[in-house]
């Protein structure tokens, strides 16, 4: 099993004149508004191979916890320009905030933390944004790690039916990581960092100290070995113990 280690926070640079905003727009930032048949481009890699999107695209067929039928419909268009509305306005409904690539807060499995307000709005963004490299060891001092497991090789996040045989942490494994390493961010390539038979107790080991952040459902299949900066940002959902999250790696 290979995995990615996240080491330290690097400052971000903001380009003043970056373009285009959409990949389908030409690189000189000009396009014809009269184009009757524009074609959007969907990609996983940007910037000539420098930027990798490691979050999964939401689809009706993606797996959902304990579901045989996948996520199902999650977008509706109650207001449509084709039906006379001034604009298109979609409605989104998810069966759970723990859908697709997402982040967990301590209140997910510990009710007293949920009542106390330890939601996704209180998570440390410094922990979620850092430098990343691939290694087979976890040296002392490493604070962030993403695990690429057999879940990726088996393409479990691309199968509609939930598969309870996914790779995850046991209770003992989670306890060892918390007590014997400096890791504060654990990322994994399926819907849960804890294996199915230990889903509750392993989560409790991670959450009890309120120091470890779990990012689950990562897309790591096309990421080559190398050094990256990782950036993950959850929605600021006040009172929610989880949130969909967009994660990218930048060389």
ROVODO-986435 format. One record per atom (N, C-alpha, C, CB): x, y, z. Coordinates in steps of 0.02 Angstrom, whole numbers, plus 50000, padded with zeros to 5 digits. Atoms other than C-alpha are relative to their C-alpha. Glycine has a CB too. Layout:
// residues N
XYZ ...
END
This chain:
// residues 251
500424994050000 500005000050000 500445006250000 499535000050061 499644993850001 500685017149953 499585005550029 500225001849928 500404994649973 500195033350033 500395006549992 499824998750073 499724993450008 500515051950027 500075003350067 499575004249952 499884996649937 501285061750169 499985007549990 500674997850030 500054992850003 500835079850200 500445002950054 499275002450009 499484997949954 502235089650282 499885006950030 500654999949966 500014993449970 502075108450303 499605004849958 500695002550009 500394995050034 501065123750258 500445004649960 499595004050050 499644995450042 501695134150113 499565006049984 500254996649935 500414994250017 501135151950072 499714999349930 500415006450005 500325000350066 499935153649926 500125006449963 499254998750007 499924994250043 500215165349780 499385000849958 500634999549956 500604998650039 498765173749691 500205003649936 499495004150041 499834997050064 498965177549506 499515005649986 499994994849943 500434994250012 498305194749458 499604999249936 500425006249997 500335000550065 497865190349279 499964992849977 500375004349947 500065007050019 497465171849277 499404999149954 499944995550063 500555001450046 496395165149136 500164993549964 499905005849948 500714998349997 495365156849076 499674997350062 499644997549938 500375002549942 494075154149212 499714993149986 499445004850019 500275006450019 493365139449115 500474996849949 499285000749971 499525003350045 494455126449027 499815000349926 500084992850019 500214999950070 493405127548868 500125006649966 499284998249996 499874993550029 493825145848845 500725000249974 499885005750052 499334999750030 495325149648734 500495003450046 499985003649933 499494997849953 496975153648820 500135007549998 500634996549987 499904992750001 496975171948764 499425003650033 500085002449928 500564997249962 495395174548869 499485003349956 500265004950050 500524997450043 494325178548719 499594994349972 500315004249943 500435005050031 492835169148652 499405003649971 499794994550051 500574997050033 491325172648545 499364998650038 499944997549928 500645000849966 489695175848636 499464997749952 499795006550034 500495002150050 488835171548473 500064992649984 500085004049937 499905007150012 489445153548477 499374996250020 500624997350038 500635003349986 487855143248464 500094993050030 499594999549938 499905006849976 488635126548511 500654999450040 500024995149941 499395000649960 489955129048646 500034993150033 500035005650054 499915006649970 490675112848716 500445000650062 500324995049948 499604999749939 491245112248898 500524994450002 499564999750062 499475005049992 492845102948940 500054998250074 500695002849974 499945002449931 492915092349097 500674996350007 499414995450020 499335002949992 494645087849160 500144998450073 500535004849973 499755001549933 495545080749311 500685003250012 500044992550011 499334997249996 497235088549272 500015006849965 500534995249968 499994993250027 497565107049241 500725002750001 499535004650041 499354996549998 499015118949212 500584995949974 500145002050070 499465004150030 500025107349098 500274994850049 500565004649977 499805005549955 500035093449228 500225002250069 500554996249969 499794997649934 500355104349381 499464999350053 500205007349996 500564999949953 498625103749461 499574993849990 499585006549993 500405006150002 497685087649503 499395001050045 500414993850021 500604999949959 495885087549561 499924993150031 499375001949957 500045006549966 495805073649692 499334999250036 500584999250051 500685000949975 493955075949732 499574996849945 499695006850023 500425003550047 492645065049650 499435004449974 499724993650031 500574996650029 491355072149531 499364996750026 500034999749923 500645002749976 489585070149600 499594997549941 499615005350041 500425003050051 488545058349493 499464995850033 500434995749951 500545003949971 486935048649519 500224992850015 499404999949952 499775006949992 487915032349509 500574999250051 500224997349934 499455000849952 489255036049640 499754996550063 500315006950018 500225003849942 489225025349797 499765004550057 500554995550025 500254996649941 488255030749950 499984994950057 499285003149988 499915004649943 488445023350125 499424995050006 500065004050064 500455005649991 487585006350136 499454999649946 499685000450068 500515000150052 486605009349975 500204995449943 499885007149974 499885004150058 486454996649835 499875003849935 499564993850002 500224996350059 485765009749716 500395006349986 499285001750007 499614994050011 487075023249730 499675006350027 500145000949926 500244993649973 486785041649767 499305001749975 500485005549982 500654998250028 485305043949650 499985007549983 499444998350048 500084993150021 484625060649593 500155004750058 499305001449972 499834995249948 485355075149690 499915007249976 500714998950023 500114993450027 485025090049574 499325000449966 500555001949950 500634998450033 483355097449520 500045007149974 499394999050048 500014993250028 482975112949417 499295002850006 500244999949925 500684997549991 481385120449492 499875006649964 499875001050073 500064993750037 481725137349410 500434999449937 500235006150043 499665001050063 482165135749226 499835005549951 499814993149970 500114994950051 482395148849091 499574997349944 500675002549973 500425003050053 481585136548969 499265000250019 500214992849988 500694999749977 480015137649076 499795007050020 499904995350059 500194993149989 480005156549086 500345003550057 499295000250011 499644996749946 481125160049236 500545004749972 500304994950048 499494995350022 482345174549224 500694996950001 499995006250044 499355003349996 483775162849269 499894992750017 500455003450054 500015007049978 484175144549299 500244999650073 500444995549954 499815000849929 484225140049485 499884992850021 499605004950045 500045007149982 484625122249535 499894999150075 500624996349978 500095002149931 484115113849697 500394993650011 499244998950017 499605005949985 485315101449775 499784996950066 500755001850003 500155003749939 484845088149903 500434993850002 499244998150003 499595005949989 486065075349970 499714995950057 500735002050015 500245004349946 485605060450077 500425001050063 500014992649979 499554999049944 487085064950186 500555005049980 500314993450024 499434995750015 488445078250199 500644995949994 500095005350056 499435004650006 489625063150206 499954996249934 500024995150061 500095002850067 489395060250020 500595002149956 499335002249969 499434998450044 490795059249891 500615001950041 499815005749952 499414997649964 492415067849940 499755004950054 500525003549952 500274996049946 492055075350111 500475000150059 499314997450021 499614999549939 492755080250279 499554998650060 500345007050006 500365001449938 492225074450453 500245004850055 500104992750023 499844996349939 492155085150610 499894995450060 499575006550005 500065004549942 492265077850787 499284998250019 500335003250059 500695001449982 490375079150811 499684994649959 499605006249993 500285005350042 490125065850678 499864993650041 500484998449943 500075006149961 490355051850805 499995001150075 500554995249983 499994998649928 490455060450975 499475005350014 500715002350024 500584995649994 488795068151026 500145006150043 499424996150029 499874994249958 489475079451163 500395005449962 500384998050064 499664995250042 490615087551034 499515003249950 500584996849963 500524997350044 489125089550917 499605005450037 499534994449975 500394995149960 488135098251056 500415006150017 499754996750064 499564994349982 489635109151099 500165004449940 500644997450031 499894995850058 489745115450920 500644998749962 499995007050020 499395001650038 491305106750854 499814997549930 500434994650038 500245001650067 490685107450673 500545001449948 499375004149984 499494999050053 491565109250505 500245007249997 499724997949932 499794993050001 491625128150527 500565001350050 499405004550016 499464999149950 492855125550672 500644996449981 499764997650068 499415003850020 494095114650576 500575004749981 499844995449941 499404996050013 495875121350559 500204999649927 500584997750045 499835000050071 496175126450378 500744999249988 499765006349967 499285001050007 498045126250408 500174992649993 500385003150059 499895007250004 497955107550434 499794997449931 499614996350055 500275002350064 496975105750271 500365002749939 499275001949996 499634997050055 498235115450165 500744999650014 499785007449987 499315001449983 500045109850155 500384997249940 500034995250058 499595003450050 501475102150056 499924992550007 500745002150005 500105007349998 501335083850009 500534996649958 499294998249973 499545004250039 502545070449951 499804992850010 500755001250020 500135007149992 502465051649926 500584996750035 499874996649932 499495003649963 503405040350044 499704993550026 500285004250059 500245006349972 503285022950119 500094999850075 500364994149968 499914999749928 503715028450296 499665006350026 500755000050019 500294994149969 502935040650418 500495002450053 499294998350032 499524997749951 504375049650502 499685004550052 500565003749965 500244995749946 504125058850666 499985007249975 500454999450063 500064993150020 503525076450638 499535001149941 500675002849984 500474999450056 502455072850485 499305000850028 500044993749953 500654998449970 500735080350519 499414998249955 499985007350015 500555001350045 499725075550365 500164994049956 499855006249956 499885005950042 499515059450268 499374998249962 500234994050043 500545002550042 498425053650124 500164992849982 499885004449936 499885007050013 498235034950102 499694998049933 499724995650056 500245003150062 498105027549926 500024992550010 500425002349938 500055007149982 497485009749954 499724995949943 499574999150063 500335004350050 496714995149862 499305002649981 499944992950028 500634996950019 495115005349865 500055003449932 499775005050054 499884996750064 495845015249721 500094994849945 500625004550004 499885005250051 496454999749627 499364996449982 500534995050025 500645003450012 494734991849645 499465004749975 499764996650064 500454994850026 493905008149590 499335000050037 499884999049924 500615000549961 492655007149732 499575006349998 500174998350072 500384993850003 492175025449717 499655001049933 500465005950014 500334999650065 491625022349538 499464994749992 500524999249944 500515005250002 490435008049582 499375002450035 500254993550032 500634997649972 488595011549616 499864996850068 499434998649952 500175003549939 488374998249750 500555000950053 499884992649987 499544999349944 489195001549918 500334993350015 499645002650062 499625006149988 490574988749954 500305000350070 500564999149946 499774999849930 490854985150139 500684996950010 499504996550043 499345003149993 492504976150103 500575005149987 500074994149952 499494994850012 493414992850077 500554999950053 499675007049997 499434999549954 495114996050159 499915006150045 500675000449961 500044994549952 495085006650316 500364998250064 499275001950015 499665001149937 495785008350491 499584995850047 500165006750033 500315003449944 495384996250631 500075004650061 500334993050013 499944996149939 495195002850808 500725000450023 499564997050055 499305000149978 496964997450853 500445004349955 500274992850002 499604996150047 497675005350695 499905007450011 499824998249930 500144992949988 496815021950728 500325002350065 499245001250002 499704998249935 497375021950910 500765000649994 499814994750054 499274999650009 499175018250860 500215006449965 500264993949962 499824994050038 499205032350733 499935006250043 499565000649938 500114994149958 498495044850858 500545000650054 499314999850031 499554999849943 499665039950999 500745000049981 499874994150045 499295001050017 501285036550903 500245004349943 500114992949984 499784995650054 501325049550764 499765007150016 499734997749931 500214993149993 501105068350747 499485001949949 500605004749993 500464998750055 499805066650609 499365003350025 499834993449965 500624996349984 498355078950615 499494999749944 500175007250017 500465000850057 497595075650443 500084993149971 500125005549946 500015006650031 497125058250381 499525000249941 499804994550052 500425000450059 496475056550204 500014992949972 500235005049947 500035006750026 495885040450122 499544999949939 499754995050054 500325000450065 495165034649956 499344996149999 500474996949952 500695002550000 493435028550009 499595004150049 499974992450018 500474995949962 491925035050104 500135000350074 499314997549989 499855000149929 492615030650275 500734998450012 499564995050036 499315001549980 494345031150354 500034993750043 500315005950038 500045006049958 493775017050470 499704994349959 499585001450064 500285005750035 493474999650402 499304998550026 500464993750007 500725000749987 491664993850402 499854997050068 499694995849946 500145003449937 491744982250552 500205004050061 500364993350002 499774995849944 492584995750659 499825007349987 500764999250010 500144993250022 491735011050587 499895004950057 499395000049955 500114995549943 491175018350754 500625000450045 499404997750040 499444999349953 492615013850873 500635003049970 500174993350028 499414997050031 493975018450749 499925007649992 500144996849931 500134992850003 493165035450719 500085003250069 499295001249973 499934997249933 493085038050907 500725001150019 499674995450051 499294999249986 494955035350919 500285006249966 500394993749977 499774994150036 495245048750788 499735006550030 499814999549926 500344993849982 494005061350857 500075002150072 499284999449984 500034998549928 494185060151046 500425006150019 500234993950040 499564994549982 495655072151056 499875006449962 500714998049990 500184994150041 494885084350929 500605003049965 499665005350044 499404997550034 496575085650843 500084997249930 500604998350041 499925003250065 496395074150692 499395001749956 500084992350008 500524998850050 495405079250537 500004994449950 500105007049965 500075005450048 494745065550423 499725002849934 499564994450027 500254998450067 494565068550235 499914993349964 500505004749960 500175006650026 493695053950151 499745000549929 499484996650045 500255000250069 493275048749974 500465003649950 499325002949997 499534996550045 494855055649891 500104996149935 500685001150035 499885003050066 495225052449707 500765000449987 499595003749944 499275000150004 497055047149698 500254995549943 500294997650065 499815005150049 497055035349548 500485002549947 499404997249967 499594997650055 497915046549419 500565004750022 499575003449949 499504995449975 499125055849531 500694996650001 499825002450072 499345003050000 500965052049492 500395001650063 500395002349939 499574998949942 502305050849627 500345006849993 500534994350007 499664993550003 503035067849670 499825004450059 499835003649936 500134995049948 502985083349780 499435004649978 500645004150015 500584995850015 501375093549789 499845004450060 499394995649981 500374996549948 500455106649887 499284997449997 500035007849992 500705002249999 498745100549943 499575005550029 499934993450042 500474994949977 497265112149966 499304997050003 500025006349954 500675002749990 495605106350039 499585005150039 500024993250038 500434995049967 494175118150084 499294997350007 500015006649961 500705002049989 492525112650164 499545006049995 499924996550068 500494994749995 490925122650155 499935002150074 499324997749971 500084997649931 490615133450308 499274998850022 500185007750006 500685002149981 489065123850365 499945000250076 499844992949972 500074999249928 488685130350539 499544994550028 499725006950017 500395005349967 488095115950649 500054993249968 499315002050002 499955006550035 488575102150526 500644996450020 499985001049924 499425004149980 489725087850576 500384997349939 499764994150042 499655002150061 490265085050394 499865004949944 499804992949980 500114995550057 490415093950228 500324997049938 500285007050014 499645001250062 490775090550046 500615004549997 499545001249938 499374996350000 492535096450010 500334999449931 500474997550055 499635000150064 493545101049854 500744999950018 499825006249954 499285000749987 495355095149863 500394999949935 500144993650041 499565000150058 496735098549738 500724999150024 499935006449959 499285000449990 498585094449728 500335004449948 500274992649996 499634995750046 499785107149650 500744998650006 499865007550015 499285001350000 501555103049598 500385006450015 500234997149932 
END
